[in-house]
């Protein structure tokens, strides 16, 4: 008598997981589209404008007010280009699309305000959905460590074991990380669950905090 109910519950859970995965895939596809639009549209126009301003400065008298105004305008355009690049990296990093997880995590570590030792050794490219999930898990974990942990350093480790990507993010901060604390862990756990992954968190008071994730690659 219980079997039909159990079967129906299993189907519902499968449908929920599939629906969640479709939503995550659609969201990631939209991220990639926005990144392309930013890179190929607005960013390229600003770069072209910067070149035109540089040419105009060559035609202006070196010490004239016009030359000074052009120099100021060119500095502002340069800042705008850099800000747009940072924005596009946050939406969906180009390095992840073009070069894979190791390169993207290396860039993330280099830009982090918290010193990060990244050890990501993978034999080949992962499926796109796995790379995207892993990247944003690492990015969110490092952002949490920077904002909340009072850590002095963090470590990122990733390896492929058969058909499972295992990754960990560790910091030497004060610990106490918990989903109910509102540090983004619930959204992070949802993304991992949508990829049929597993998440383990160890963050005792006083630290350290260790986030361990397993993502199937099949």
Secondary structure by P-SEA (a helix, b strand, c coil): caaaaaaaaaaaaaaaaaaaaaaaaaaaaaaaaaaaaaaacaaaaaaaaaaaaaaaaaacccccaaaaaaaaaaaaaaaaaaaaaaaaaaacccccccccaaaaaaaaaaacccbbbbbccccccccaaaaaaaaaaaaaaaaaaaccccccbbbbbbbbcccbbbbbbbbccccccccccccaaaaaaaaaaaacbbbbbbbcccccbbbbbbbbcc
